[in-house]
Amino acid sequence: MTEIFKGSFTQQEPIPDDGIAAALEVMRSGRLHRYNLAEGEIGETGLLEREFAAYLGAKYALAVASGGYALATALRAVGVGPGDKVLTNAFTLAPVPGSIASIGAVPVFVGVTAGLTIDLDDLAAKADQAKVLMLSHMRGHLCDMDRLMAICGQAGITVIEDCAHTMGAAWNGRASGRDGLIGCYSTQTYKHMNSGEGGFLVTDDDEVMARATILSGSYMLYERNGTVPPPDMFERVKYDTPNVSGRMDHLRAAILRPQLQMLDSQCAAWNARYECVEQGLRGTPGLTVIDRPTEEKYVGSSIQFLLLDWTSEAIADVLTRCRKRGVELKWFGGAEPTGFTSRYDSWRYAPSEPMPETDRILRGIIDMRLPLTFSLEDCALIARIIRAEVGAVWQAT
Ligand SMILES: *Cc1c(COP(=O)(O)O)cnc(C)c1O
């Protein structure tokens, strides 16, 4: 009998009941805007900022409208402007180069290793080309952050971290997003907390936080934020920092606060699913599992493997066979951008030099989501299906 998987790869868990109750409370109050507060009230958004900053051990957190907005705001807050070059990963998601392009800056792509992290040798070679690195921890893979920070420190490069897939992760005991000057997070539906759309920016830097707060659309009400730098910092920056509205509202903050309380246990649940699939795939001929470094505490909300040096036809065949059995795999190597996947050479607004080693890896990356609505039995079944179909195509070629 051929086993078929019947679950949905895009079905997330419901919002926790206490989040729904808090959201109803906000709606009943009518005060949805973050700066619409009763006397003495901090509000859901301000409280969420305090709690998120505390979770990460950061001085400041700013809740915003999306992860992509957090990235663009971070770039603006450190003074990146039109025509400036910004180093970033060749393997990432479109909103990352998009955030750079959105302010008229120019992405300079850095290659990817077989471990799916930024190629630090390539970074060192390109370190003289830009003053800022937008580092994307794509699909939750953390590079050697100790070496990366040493390279960037030596070259005088400011690091902004895109932690859309590493909320709850850590390198060598340091929370992801805390090595760079700024860490950016997303609370879009497919990330680690779900408010539909949303994001955060965290930093310990007074000036960055003051600028980011005004950029986010605080008007001159910034003292109502959850975590606020000293007043004289605002006096210094408030006349030359534009207001680019992208605030988070109380409604989203209300449904996020209970999710933050559950984040660590959710991460453990993802990792149980990840380890189950990984175990099921290990040893499949022709398939390369991504080994995770011991310094990395990851969050397995998705899993990747490589079909290295396979032909496009054979990879397409595996994807079709798996889809027929209910398993949705994504291929980052396809020449045409589809769904969420695209390659650095798909972003034609940002011209790039070909990177043969990176292209070889990209052509082989297969990606799969692991929503928490999957049981461990589901995960074991999915792994059996992938193993069988990869094996069948491998044998035929
Ligand atoms: C989702 C995502 C973002 C941006 O988040 P949005 O909230 O969708 O704007 C940035 N980087 C990566 C790698 C992502 O997956």
The ligand as an SDF file (V2000), in Angstrom:
LIG
                    3D

 15 15  0  0  0  0  0  0  0  0999 V2000
    9.5150   36.3840    6.3910 C   0  0  0  0  0  0  0  0  0  0  0  0
   10.8970   36.8350    6.2310 C   0  0  0  0  0  0  0  0  0  0  0  0
   11.2530   38.1840    6.3270 C   0  0  0  0  0  0  0  0  0  0  0  0
   10.2850   39.3340    6.3970 C   0  0  0  0  0  0  0  0  0  0  0  0
    9.2190   39.2060    7.1650 O   0  0  0  0  0  0  0  0  0  0  0  0
    7.7630   39.8460    6.7770 P   0  0  0  0  0  0  0  0  0  0  0  0
    7.1940   39.9990    8.1400 O   0  0  0  0  0  0  0  0  0  0  0  0
    7.0670   38.8800    5.8920 O   0  0  0  0  0  0  0  0  0  0  0  0
    8.0230   41.1810    6.1280 O   0  0  0  0  0  0  0  0  0  0  0  0
   12.5890   38.5140    6.2760 C   0  0  0  0  0  0  0  0  0  0  0  0
   13.5310   37.5720    6.1190 N   0  0  0  0  0  0  0  0  0  0  0  0
   13.2430   36.2830    5.9650 C   0  0  0  0  0  0  0  0  0  0  0  0
   14.3490   35.3070    5.7870 C   0  0  0  0  0  0  0  0  0  0  0  0
   11.9110   35.8720    6.0150 C   0  0  0  0  0  0  0  0  0  0  0  0
   11.6180   34.5790    5.8570 O   0  0  0  0  0  0  0  0  0  0  0  0
  1  2  1  0
  2  3  1  0
  2 14  2  0
  3  4  1  0
  3 10  2  0
  4  5  1  0
  5  6  1  0
  6  7  2  0
  6  8  1  0
  6  9  1  0
 10 11  1  0
 11 12  2  0
 12 13  1  0
 12 14  1  0
 14 15  1  0
M  END
$$$$
